[in-house]
Amino acid sequence: MPTSVSFKKVFSQLFLTWAICRGAIITLIVLGWCVPCMWLPFIGFALMIPVLSFANYSLSRGQFNCSLETHYTIYSLFISALIMLIINIMNTKWCHWGIAANMHDPHPFISTLIVYPVTAILFGFALMRRKHTSYCKACKEQNTFSVRMTIECNVFTAQAMDQLKMHVIMSTLVSIATWAYYIFFYINVNINSPDTFFFFIVPLTVFLLSLVYFSSKYSNMNFEASISPMRLDHDNMTKMRYMVVGGDKVMLQEVAKDKCGLGLWDTPAVCEVPFSDNIEIDQAKATFKNMSGADDFEIRYLFSINTSKTITYHYAAFVPVDENMPGLEGKWFNLYQIDMMMKSGMISRAFAFEMHRIFTITMAWKTYDREGKRLYPIKNYRPTFRLKDFKDWNVDYTDLHWISVSQNNEDRPFFRLRRFWRRYISGNDLRWKHHHRSL
């Protein structure tokens, strides 16, 4: 049955992300009213904790989360607090760099003039490099291996990018306004009413208006989605794909040609069956037998992919090379030939995805343990990958933790430091665990 898509959680999470990230930044500004400048840097460092906790909590609960927004908020707080700390040190009496004489102890800096330019620069950098940042690469890689709730993901991604743009616009405009006032009108003696208005009231008002804006925007989008619901339309069909393996070779069939006239090859064993979200292995065997006409074969379940349009179940069918399969037409190719065809763009995206996932998980499983430590005392040792051993490999291809191990292991520089960062700072380990749990 088609499933209705609810966007309420998506919009709630978007609004909560904005409120917490931007709220942490504005908190550091507002506390400049009542907290001595000596303590503001430490408050900035402390504000990193709730933002990081929110990011990791969202990942652990399987909720939508834009790591780019939360972690660049953390970077903004850290760099801003570090600048404030350096200014405080330079303003101490024992500092002989000739700077303290030009400053007044009660007001060595104004937090607005530091936080907003830093935020504008960092979020501008994140916006320009979003496809090349480690966070976006990790998110893209994970969604490549586990495509779920495509409609919600697309909506969340688009709105998260809009929030990044809003971070840049707000921070830039407030930075220009406050620095213009500071250069032309500010007198470094005390904080009077106009100073309070530009340095504190304006940033706080802009933040509150942004909350009203995003609350109204997401409420309207949620209302439009509720009266005109989008659906996960499976067309009452489920797709089944079989990678036909015979010894060290795979059977492929030319299914199309590209613009240059080169053949596009894919597995010949693809079919559609009535929609089901739970196909038993006996049904998968019967379907392959009817499709291929083979008698001597073994079936292994690999993984399934659930998108907004269909559910695709991926299997491996192990047959003797000389097995008679009148229902399938194709040619046998070894791994070297398949690799060359993939590099030439002659393999379909679906089959290339299958091979990439199987190879990546298998090599990680054969080389490292679940913590990323080498199974063999030989650095950079690479075990062999032979298709004839495929049916005997005791590895779970739905376990995406092995993808994380393939990217972060003992053969990579700073392994322990990177593992600490992923586990306690970036939350990527939590993201992988959630993806495995949701499959």
N, C-alpha and C positions, 0 to 999 in steps of 0.2 A: 504494500500500500504506500502511496506517496506520503511523505512526512513533511509536516508544516515546519518552517524554519522560524524560530523565535529570535528576534534581534535584541530583546530586552537586556540580556546579559552583556551583549556586545557594547551597547550604548552606555550601560551602567559602568562597565569596566573602563571605557574610554573617558567618561567624566571623572571617575575616581582617579585614574592615572593623571589627568590634568590637574585635578585639585591637589593631589599629594605632591606631585613634582613641582608645580608652580607655587604651591603653598609653602613648601620648604624654602624656596628662594625668597618669597616675600616675608617669611618669618624672620629671616636673617636681616632683612631691611627694617622691619618694624621694631625689632628688638634694639636697633640702634638709637631709638628714642630714650630708652630707660636703662640699658645695660652699658657699663663703661667699655670703652673701646678695647681695653686690655683683655676683656673676656670674650669679645665677639668672635675671634678666630676659633676658640675652643667650642663655642656654640655652633659655628659653621661645620666643624668636624663632627660634632654630635648629631647634627641634622642629617648627616649621611646615613645614619643607622636606620631610621624609620623608612627612608626611601628604599634602601637595600632590602629591608625586611619585607616591605610591600611587594617588591619584585619577586623575591624568592617565595613568598607565600602564594602569590598568584600562580607561579610555575608549579609549586607543589600541589596545588588544588586543581591543576589543569585548566586554569582560566586564561583568557586571552591576555597577552602581555607584550608590550613593545620594549624590548631590552634597550633599544637605541635611546628612547626618551628617558627611561629611568636611570640608566647608567651615565648618560651625558649630564643629567641633573646632578648626579653624584660627583662627576668630574668638575662641574661648575662650582659646586659647594667647596670641594677640596681646594681647587686653585684659588678661589676667592679668599678662603680662610687662610691659605698659605701666604698670599699677598698681604693680608691684614697683619699676620704674625710678623712678617718681615718688616713691615712699616713700624710696628710697635717696637721691635728690637732696635731698629735704626733711630727710634725716637727716645731711647733710653739715655740716661746721663752718661753711662760708661761707654757709649758709642762715640768714637772720635772721627766719624766720617764726614763731619761738617754739615750733617743734615738736621740734627736735632735743634740747632740754633735757629733754624727757619720755621720751626713748627711750634705749635702750642699744645702742651701736654693734654688738656682736656679733649682736644679734637684733632688727633693726629691724622685721622682719615674719616671720610663719610662713606658708609657702606654702599649706598646706592651707586656712587661713582666707580666702585670696584666690581660689584656683583653683576650689574647689568651689562657692561661691556664684555666681561668674561663670558657671560651666558650667551650674548649675541655672537661672539666669535666662535665658541665651541659648538653651539647648535647650528650655526651657519656652516661650519666645517662638516658636521654630521650630515646635514642636509645635502651638501654637495657630494659627499663620499658615501652616502647611505648604502649603495649597492656593493661597495668595496670594504665596508667596515667588517670587523670580525663578527659582530652581533648579527648583521644582516646576512652574512655568508652562512653562519651557523643556522639561523632560522630558515633560510632557503634550502640548505642541505637537509635539515630535518623534515621539512615539508615535502621535499622531493621523495623521501623514503616513506612518508606517511601522509598522504593527501586526504584530509578529513574536513568536512563542513566548508567546502570551497566558497560558498556564497558568503558565509559569515567572515571567513578569513579575508576575502577580497574587500569586504566592507570595512573591516577593522584596519587592514593595511592602508587603505585609502584615507581613512579618517586619522590614523596615526601620523601619516605624512602631513596632513593638514595641521595637526597640532604642532609638529616640528616647525612648520612655516610660521605658525602663530608665535611660537617661542622666539623665533628670529625677529619677526616684525615688532613684537612688543618690546623686546629687549633693546633693539636698535633705536626705536623711536624714543623710549624713555631715556636711553643713554644720551642721545643727541640733545633732548630737552634739558636734562639735568646738567650735562657738561657745559651747554651754552650758558645756562644760568650761573654755574660755578665760575666760568671764565669772566663773564661780563658784570656780574652783580654781587657775587658772594664776597663777604669780608670775613677773614679768618679770625674772628674775635669771639663770637658766640653764635648760637643757633636761634635766630629770630623767627617771627611768624612766616615771612616769605620763604625762608630757608626750609622750615618745616613743611610748607605746602609743596615745594618742588622736590625735596629729597625724600619725603615720607608719604604725604597725602596723595600725590600723583601716582606713585607706584602701587599703593594700596588700592586706590580707586580703579586703576586700570585692571588690576587682578580681580577685583570684585565684579567689574563689568564683564570680564572674560568668563567668570563663572556663570553669570546670567546668560551670556551669549551661548555657551556650550550646553547649558541646561535646556535652554529653549530649542536649540538646534537638534539635540538628540531626542528631546521629547517629541518634536514634530516628525522626525525621521521614524521614530518608533511607532507613532500614530499612523503614519502613512503605510508602514509595513504591516500593521495590524489590520487595516481596512482593505489592504490589497496584498495579502500574504504571498510571499515567494515560497516555492515548494521545491523539495528535492525530488525531481521527477525521474524515476527509474524506468519509466515506460513498461513496467511489469516484466522486465527482463534482467537477467544477470549474465555477465560474460565470464567464460571460463577459458583460460589460456594454458596450454601444455607445452613445456620445453621438451622436445623429443630428443633424448640422449641415447646414443648407441656407442658404447665403448668410450673412445676419446673424441667422438664427433657429435655434432648436433645437426639435425635436419632443418633446413631452411627452404623457403619457397619464395620466388619472386612475386611480389604482390602489387607492385606499381613501378613506375619510372619517374625520375625527377626531371627538372627542366632541361638538364644536360643529356637526357637519354640514358642515364645510368639506372640500373635496376635497384629497387628498394626491396630488401629481403626481410622476411619475418617468419615466425614459426607457422607451419601449415595447420596446426591443430588449435583452432580458435572456434568457439561456438557460443551461441546464446541460448539460455534456458529460461523457463519461467522464473520470475523474480523470487529470490530467497536470500535471507541473510544468514543462513546456516546450512551449508551443503555438506553432507556426510561423505567420507572417503569412498564408501561403496558406490554412492551415486556418481562420484567423480570417475571411478573405474569403469562403471557401466557406460558413462557418456563417452569416454575415450575409446572404449571397445566398439561402440556403435559408430563413432566417427572414423576410426582408422581401420577397423576390421582385423586388428591384431589379436592374437590369442596369448602370446607369451610376452608379458610386460609387467612392470611394477610401477605403482603411482606413489608419489610423495607430495604431500601438501607443502607449499613454500610460504605463501603469505597472501593477504587480500588487501585490496585498495578500495576504499569507499570514497567516492567523489560525489558531487552534487548531481551527477547524471546517471551513474551506474555503480554497481559493485562488481569488481573484477577479482576472480579467484585465480591465483597462479599456482600451477603444479609442474612437477617434473615427471615425465614418463620415460622409464628406462626400458629399452627394447634391444634385442640382438640386432646387429647391423644387417644381418641377412633375413630378418623377420619380414614376412609378407604383410604389407599394409596397403591393401587396394584402395582404401578410402583417402590416403594421403599422397600428395605429389610433392616431391622436393628433392634436394640434393644434400649430401652429407658434407659438412665442413669441419675442419679441426680448429683448435683455438687460435692458431697463428693466422689462419685465413680469416676467421671472424674478426680478429683484432685489426687486420689490415682493412677489412671491409668497414669496420666502425670508423677508423681514421679517415676513410674516403667518403663517409656519409652514406654508405650503401645499406645500413642496417636501420630498421624502423626504430622509432623512439621507444616503443613499448618493449621490444626485445633488448635494446641497448640498456634500458632501465633494469630489466631483469638480470642481465649479465653483470652489470655494475654492482647491483645489490648483492648478488650471490658471491661474486669475487671478493668484494670488500669485506663482507661479514666472515667469509671463510678464512681469508688470510689473517684477519685480526684474531679469530678464534684459534687458528693453528699457531700463531706466533706469540700471543700474550695471554695473561690471565685477565680476569674481569677488572682488576685494578690497573691494568696497563703495563704490568711488569713482564719482562721477557720470560718465556718458558725455557729458553735455552741460553746458556751463558756466553753466547756469541753475539756481539753487538751487530745490529743491522742484518742479522740472519733472516733469510726469506725462504720459507718452505715451498715445496712444489705445489702447483695447482693442476690436478689432473682430473678430467671429467669422469674417467672410469671409476674414480673413488667417490664420486658425488653421492651415490645412494647410501654409502656407508658413513658419511660424515654426520656425527651426532651433534649438530648445531641447530639452534632455533633461528630461522630466518625472519621470524617476527620480532626477535629481540634486538631492538635498535641500539641497545647499549654498546654492541660491538662496533657500530659506526662511530660512536664517540671514542672507543678504544683505538680504532684505526687512525683517528686524528690526533689523539693525545696519549702517548705511550712513552715507555722508558727510552726509546731511541730518539725521541725529540729533545731538543735543548730545554733545560730548566724544567724537567718533567715534574718534580715535586712542587715547585713554585706554581707552575701552570695548573696542577691538580688542585692545589689549595685555592687558587683564584677561581677555578670553575666551580668548586664545591661550595665555597663560602662567600664569594663575591659576585661572580657573573651569573651563577645559578644554572649554567648550561647542563650540569649533571642532572638537576631536577627536571629540566626540559626533556632530556632523553628518557628519563625514567617514566615521565608522564606519557610520552609517546608510546613506549612499550606497553604500559598499563592500559592504554586506550584502544589498542589494536584487538 
